[in-house]
Amino acid sequence: MLSQQYLLSLSLLLLVVAIHVHVASGFIHPHGNSQYPTRSATITLSAAAFPSDHLAALSYDDEVLAVWVLAFAFSHIGMSATRSSIIATLGNIVASPPLNLVGREEWTLPDWWPADSSGGDKLFPDADTAGRQLYRAGYTAISFATLGSAFAAYLRSSSSSAIAVGEAQALIGDNASFLYNACLATAALSFGASIASLFNASPLGLMPGFESVSAADTSAVATHGDTSTLGVIRRDDNKKFTARGLTRITRHPLILPVVPWGIATAYLAGNRLCDYIMFAGISLYAIAGCAAQDLRVSKEEGSVGTVFRPNTSVEEGQRLSQFFQQTSFLPFGAVLDGRQDIGDIFREVPWLGFVVGTATGVLAEEKILYLLSELSV
């Protein structure tokens, strides 16, 4: 518990520091002045530490960017580390007078959304579910606030850099076309892996687990009004605890692809210090966040991913532990030590999602680079 309180306190401290820098730098001026002053002084670093000469100076704009990236990372890791207590507190608040929002029959999920096995189709069936929904909303709001501010700081730093984004991309394309194309392919494949993971049930993923149902089952469902079934598929969150497809490669198939994507995008976006602070910083956050999840499971400190009751539900806790024993953090780690078979991976990976996701990734990455170039002017 001490480590969780420390992480939350550190996250709040970083948010306060970030807001202070935000105000002092002119993003939010106490008197409404939106002008952003630029310091002429820079801190000179060793050019050998970075892949090009224009990475050799840390400007004030870069410092602001770094603070916001840290605020994003630590607020997320801190909220994740303490989310069990946050969920319980929020749930108790909305379930108690004067709010009394839990158990209201008129508040239901839309018909097209398959209900889970615990709360049915009610929006707030119990205090625990209500706390989870509010936690997710707050988590998302903080994501937009911190990451959005980091992106605004990145654009400012990018605009004030000695070399423009468009010029940097042209320079990279002329002098190192192979590396440029390799980074573009890496970014696209990372997109593909993350998108495919949405079709690969995991207790650490965002999507529920589903199974196909027969025509007879569908008819029976219609008769009994089972809200967990939608057409020819049925929601079954128990499927998430079985290693399959991408989770045989790594237990974090949604987040870990952010690592190669961030590094590749930093090079493609201009290969400057601000590019690496922003995009490689997100890569480091992805590694740290996934490692923090693994640490909480190994120490049985709290919930992770879409598993919210490992401490109060013995069965759920045991199944989560078994999932972690069968899978690995490092990609293909469980294959190399014999816990998983490469043949099972090839049979079970959602290849259609991966191919479509990769093709989408090529277009998305090129669009991202174009927008960065336009917005940084």
Salt bridges, closest charged atoms under 4 A:
GLU105 OE1 - LYS122 NZ 3.66
ASP116 OD2 - ARG132 NH2 3.99
ASP128 OD2 - ARG132 NH1 3.04
ASP128 OD2 - ARG309 NH1 2.95
GLU211 OE2 - ARG234 NH1 3.07
GLU211 OE1 - LYS239 NZ 3.70
ASP237 OD1 - ARG235 NE 3.15
ASP275 OD2 - ARG272 NE 2.86
ASP294 OD2 - ARG251 NH1 2.61
ASP294 OD1 - HIS252 NE2 2.84
GLU315 OE2 - ARG319 NH1 3.70
ASP337 OD2 - ARG339 NH2 2.86
ASP344 OD2 - ARG248 NH1 3.87
ASP344 OD1 - ARG347 NH2 2.15
GLU348 OE2 - ARG244 NH1 3.63
GLU348 OE1 - ARG248 NE 2.64
